[in-house]
C-alpha cells in the first residue's frame, strides 16, 4: 500500500489518480474510470469528483492500493 499525503481537507479521485502517476493528465480521469475498476473504502467508485479524505483507502485493480494521509491540523508543508 502506498501512502499519498495531501495538504488540503480533501482531494478528488481524479486528482489522486494524477498524484499517483496512474494517469498523466486530469482529462484522462473520466476515461480511466470508465475502463478500470476502482474501489474507495471497499465500494466501487466511478466519479472522478469523489472527495477523498484522510484515511480513505483506494484500490485500483491490477495497479495498486493507496491510502490518503492528511497532514496534522496547522501543518502546511509536506516533508
Backbone as a chain_set.jsonl record, in Angstrom:
{"seq": "XXXXXXXXXXXXXXXXXXXXXXXXXXXXXXXXXXXXXXXXXXXXXXXXXXXXXXXXXXXXXXXXXXXXXXXXXXXXXXX", "coords": {"N": [[0.854, -1.177, 0.0], [0.577, 2.174, -0.859], [1.243, 5.309, 0.567], [-0.34, 8.434, 0.173], [0.195, 11.702, 0.673], [-1.718, 14.502, 1.534], [-2.243, 18.056, 1.519], [-4.509, 19.427, 1.977], [-8.013, 19.629, 2.927], [-9.386, 17.675, 1.5], [-9.008, 15.664, -1.499], [-9.848, 15.088, -4.947], [-10.928, 12.054, -6.573], [-9.994, 12.002, -9.191], [-7.784, 13.753, -8.977], [-6.199, 12.248, -7.25], [-5.564, 10.05, -8.875], [-3.881, 11.273, -10.731], [-1.86, 12.255, -9.037], [-0.784, 9.859, -8.118], [0.461, 9.01, -10.329], [-0.965, 7.423, -12.091], [-2.483, 8.264, -14.173], [-1.682, 10.64, -16.787], [-2.719, 13.159, -17.122], [-5.313, 15.322, -15.874], [-7.528, 15.241, -17.51], [-7.723, 12.663, -18.4], [-8.984, 11.193, -16.468], [-11.792, 10.577, -16.476], [-12.015, 8.781, -18.649], [-10.245, 6.768, -17.707], [-11.587, 5.853, -15.389], [-13.854, 4.812, -16.556], [-12.826, 2.611, -17.835], [-11.448, 1.039, -15.966], [-11.576, -0.805, -12.858], [-12.201, 0.672, -9.82], [-11.915, 0.972, -6.349], [-13.15, 2.629, -3.501], [-12.631, 2.701, -0.198], [-13.572, 0.046, -0.172], [-15.85, 0.097, -1.773], [-17.117, 0.149, -5.063], [-16.221, 2.755, -7.277], [-16.887, 5.36, -9.564], [-16.867, 8.039, -10.002], [-15.076, 10.828, -10.867], [-14.92, 13.108, -9.386], [-15.247, 12.372, -6.77], [-14.818, 12.95, -3.365], [-11.925, 12.548, -1.475], [-10.646, 11.795, 1.667], [-8.522, 12.077, 4.626], [-7.335, 8.941, 5.585], [-8.851, 7.427, 3.823], [-9.028, 4.57, 1.685], [-7.894, 3.538, -1.4], [-8.32, 1.313, -3.962], [-6.984, 0.152, -6.891], [-7.633, -1.944, -9.351], [-5.287, -4.281, -10.54], [-3.291, -2.368, -10.47], [-2.655, -0.992, -7.971], [-2.774, -0.195, -4.399], [-3.778, 2.547, -2.446], [-3.403, 4.88, 0.227], [-4.912, 7.669, 1.634], [-3.34, 10.255, 3.267], [-3.705, 12.743, 5.553], [-2.335, 15.893, 6.547], [-1.363, 16.852, 9.89], [-3.459, 19.105, 11.8], [-2.964, 22.516, 11.111], [-0.443, 22.188, 10.043], [1.301, 22.848, 7.075], [3.223, 22.178, 5.248], [4.69, 19.61, 3.265], [6.903, 17.141, 4.056]], "CA": [[0.0, 0.0, 0.0], [1.342, 3.416, -0.957], [0.619, 6.462, 1.21], [-0.322, 9.69, -0.571], [-0.041, 12.774, 1.635], [-2.376, 15.698, 0.996], [-2.133, 19.213, 2.41], [-5.818, 20.072, 1.977], [-9.016, 18.809, 3.62], [-9.703, 16.537, 0.64], [-8.685, 15.741, -2.917], [-10.798, 14.29, -5.705], [-10.393, 10.811, -7.105], [-9.215, 12.364, -10.38], [-6.505, 14.311, -8.514], [-5.405, 11.146, -6.71], [-5.043, 9.272, -9.999], [-2.76, 12.014, -11.292], [-0.832, 12.28, -7.999], [-0.197, 8.524, -8.041], [1.017, 8.739, -11.66], [-1.77, 6.413, -12.775], [-2.803, 8.964, -15.42], [-0.735, 11.741, -16.992], [-3.403, 14.452, -17.044], [-6.635, 15.252, -15.258], [-8.514, 14.94, -18.542], [-7.792, 11.218, -18.617], [-9.649, 10.557, -15.328], [-13.092, 10.008, -16.859], [-11.726, 7.597, -19.458], [-9.65, 5.74, -16.851], [-12.613, 5.299, -14.508], [-14.761, 4.022, -17.394], [-12.124, 1.419, -18.312], [-10.826, 0.297, -14.875], [-12.361, -0.936, -11.632], [-11.578, 1.389, -8.711], [-12.685, 0.888, -5.106], [-12.853, 3.586, -2.437], [-13.095, 2.099, 1.06], [-14.258, -1.199, -0.44], [-17.014, 0.245, -2.644], [-16.757, 0.552, -6.42], [-16.421, 4.199, -7.474], [-16.603, 5.803, -10.933], [-16.956, 9.514, -10.085], [-13.747, 11.443, -10.737], [-15.04, 14.176, -8.404], [-15.432, 11.805, -5.424], [-13.888, 13.562, -2.407], [-11.155, 11.608, -0.674], [-10.134, 12.439, 2.875], [-7.557, 11.349, 5.447], [-7.722, 7.595, 5.978], [-9.519, 6.689, 2.752], [-8.224, 3.554, 1.002], [-8.28, 3.442, -2.801], [-7.729, 0.135, -4.605], [-7.129, 0.165, -8.334], [-7.363, -3.318, -9.764], [-4.098, -4.506, -11.377], [-2.336, -1.246, -10.379], [-2.159, -0.857, -6.612], [-3.629, 0.301, -3.324], [-3.285, 3.825, -1.944], [-4.061, 5.421, 1.421], [-4.813, 9.122, 1.729], [-2.831, 10.697, 4.56], [-3.82, 14.184, 5.729], [-1.377, 16.486, 7.476], [-1.964, 17.302, 11.151], [-4.01, 20.468, 11.776], [-1.998, 23.618, 11.222], [0.772, 21.945, 9.266], [1.012, 23.105, 5.666], [4.312, 21.711, 4.391], [4.884, 18.169, 3.161], [8.335, 16.822, 4.056]], "C": [[0.898, 1.237, 0.0], [0.565, 4.541, -0.28], [0.752, 7.685, 0.314], [-0.727, 10.8, 0.389], [-0.653, 13.98, 0.937], [-2.253, 16.822, 2.017], [-3.408, 20.047, 2.409], [-6.799, 19.149, 2.699], [-9.347, 17.554, 2.824], [-9.085, 16.748, -0.736], [-9.731, 14.901, -3.639], [-10.116, 13.018, -6.196], [-9.552, 11.077, -8.348], [-7.847, 12.917, -10.006], [-5.608, 13.203, -7.969], [-4.795, 10.32, -7.84], [-3.828, 9.957, -10.62], [-1.581, 12.032, -10.311], [-0.07, 10.956, -7.918], [0.446, 8.102, -9.367], [0.318, 7.584, -12.376], [-2.202, 6.968, -14.132], [-1.859, 10.146, -15.547], [-1.394, 13.112, -16.956], [-4.79, 14.258, -16.449], [-7.727, 14.888, -16.248], [-8.688, 13.454, -18.807], [-8.612, 10.503, -17.544], [-10.961, 9.887, -15.724], [-12.893, 8.733, -17.672], [-11.213, 6.458, -18.572], [-10.711, 5.064, -15.998], [-13.662, 4.497, -15.279], [-14.15, 2.664, -17.75], [-11.559, 0.525, -17.203], [-11.739, 0.252, -13.656], [-11.566, -0.295, -10.493], [-12.506, 1.289, -7.502], [-12.208, 1.963, -4.144], [-13.485, 3.017, -1.17], [-13.972, 0.869, 0.817], [-15.47, -1.125, -1.344], [-16.569, 0.748, -4.01], [-17.13, 2.018, -6.64], [-16.031, 4.58, -8.894], [-16.647, 7.324, -11.082], [-15.572, 10.126, -9.871], [-13.758, 12.559, -9.698], [-15.257, 13.69, -6.973], [-14.377, 12.382, -4.48], [-13.245, 12.496, -1.547], [-10.527, 12.363, 0.484], [-9.145, 11.531, 3.6], [-8.11, 9.985, 5.849], [-8.411, 6.781, 4.9], [-8.532, 5.746, 2.062], [-8.772, 3.406, -0.415], [-7.561, 2.245, -3.408], [-8.038, 0.194, -6.084], [-6.683, -1.203, -8.831], [-6.208, -3.372, -10.756], [-3.084, -3.373, -11.337], [-1.788, -1.096, -8.973], [-3.201, -0.336, -5.649], [-2.974, 1.523, -2.711], [-4.085, 4.238, -0.717], [-3.823, 6.916, 1.452], [-4.401, 9.474, 3.15], [-2.927, 12.219, 4.607], [-2.779, 14.671, 6.721], [-2.078, 16.872, 8.768], [-2.445, 18.756, 11.033], [-2.912, 21.504, 11.961], [-0.73, 23.416, 10.429], [0.449, 22.118, 7.785], [2.084, 22.59, 4.726], [4.411, 20.193, 4.421], [6.389, 17.924, 3.105], [8.514, 15.337, 3.948]], "O": [[1.856, 1.324, 0.768], [-0.63, 4.708, -0.522], [1.821, 7.946, -0.238], [-1.862, 10.832, 0.864], [-0.175, 14.423, -0.107], [-2.17, 16.579, 3.221], [-3.397, 21.219, 2.788], [-6.455, 18.018, 3.041], [-9.563, 16.489, 3.402], [-8.691, 17.858, -1.094], [-10.421, 14.094, -3.016], [-8.889, 12.925, -6.228], [-8.512, 10.448, -8.539], [-6.852, 12.586, -10.65], [-4.399, 13.213, -8.197], [-3.629, 9.934, -7.764], [-2.859, 9.294, -10.991], [-0.433, 11.844, -10.716], [1.137, 10.938, -7.678], [0.917, 6.973, -9.504], [0.931, 6.863, -13.164], [-2.279, 6.233, -15.117], [-1.297, 10.609, -14.555], [-0.712, 14.122, -16.781], [-5.364, 13.171, -16.513], [-8.737, 14.294, -15.873], [-9.696, 13.036, -19.378], [-8.908, 9.318, -17.694], [-11.211, 8.744, -15.342], [-13.538, 7.719, -17.407], [-11.684, 5.325, -18.671], [-10.735, 3.838, -15.893], [-14.29, 3.601, -14.717], [-14.871, 1.685, -17.944], [-11.224, -0.631, -17.464], [-12.562, 1.142, -13.444], [-10.42, -0.661, -10.233], [-13.716, 1.492, -7.611], [-11.007, 2.182, -3.99], [-14.704, 2.871, -1.077], [-14.978, 0.666, 1.497], [-16.068, -2.153, -1.661], [-15.746, 1.659, -4.108], [-18.207, 2.465, -6.245], [-14.974, 4.177, -9.381], [-16.478, 7.838, -12.187], [-14.972, 9.956, -8.81], [-12.702, 12.922, -9.18], [-15.431, 14.501, -6.063], [-13.181, 12.312, -4.764], [-13.924, 11.651, -0.964], [-9.95, 13.435, 0.304], [-8.959, 10.371, 3.233], [-9.213, 9.886, 6.386], [-8.547, 5.565, 5.04], [-7.36, 6.077, 1.879], [-9.966, 3.176, -0.606], [-6.333, 2.17, -3.372], [-9.198, 0.276, -6.488], [-5.51, -1.565, -8.74], [-6.164, -2.591, -11.706], [-2.11, -3.399, -12.089], [-0.57, -1.073, -8.792], [-4.345, -0.071, -6.018], [-1.765, 1.54, -2.482], [-5.286, 3.983, -0.628], [-2.692, 7.382, 1.316], [-5.033, 9.045, 4.116], [-2.305, 12.907, 3.798], [-2.388, 13.939, 7.63], [-3.268, 17.188, 8.75], [-1.895, 19.536, 10.255], [-2.056, 21.388, 12.838], [-0.008, 24.377, 10.165], [-0.554, 21.597, 7.298], [1.872, 22.566, 3.514], [4.238, 19.568, 5.468], [7.073, 18.435, 2.217], [9.645, 14.851, 3.931]]}, "num_chains": 1, "name": "protein.A"}
